[in-house]
Amino acid sequence: MKGALVTGGGRRLGAAIARHLGAKGWHVLVHHHASGDGARQVAAEIIAAGGSATPLQADLGDAAAVARLYEECEAVCPLELLVNNASSFAYDTAASVTTEALEAQMRVNLFAPVLLTQKLHAALTARGTQGVAINIVDNKVFGLNPDYFSYTLTKVALQGMIQMQAMALAPTLRVAGIAPGITLISGLQTEAEFERSHRNNPMGLGCTPEQILNAVDFILASPAYHGQTMVIDGGQVLQRRPRDVVFLENPAPAAP
């Protein structure tokens, strides 16, 4: 059976992607860090629906743990698909950023995807097979603003990684990205603020988990889609807003 690793698969968007792939016949390796209950629940739901899944724990901020995670995945099922979904998302600004905060987010949001993709490519090369790596980026990359400074820098770097890996690792590994706009309610938002920000774009509607699942299906079904990133945000990046959409609805939310 073909294996798919979904990082951050125990909650929110990662859980939706994991369930979706399970329903499509993949053996899903549901990665989690601290969301163990969620990952086990997602795996149980996939199995109850007739699929197969295995929850696995790792701290993506630890390079040794990342390497161990990949080996554990291959021991369960040879991987053909990697979904780099997990993200560290903490608020800071260009004025408040610290070395420690930047490094912590880089380790999870960039270093781990680089290392996991490298390991997948090596395994596929050894087996003489092909695979796909899908990275969840952020529409902010294509319409920059300075809010969430460290996080945004990591996503800009991740987008660069996609293009460079696509050049270096083909044809063994196909690399692509999905860059959603606001999709699920943020911890900083009220439900009313989320609904307004979700519609605050030219189309008057925002990205949903279902649209991201459709994008995953499109990438998997399109062998020539390579080195590109799909933006799904109702055209929000065309507005070139000066602040993150969260702050447009509430200029002073309870920032960490």
Disulfide bonds with the S-S distance in Angstrom:
none
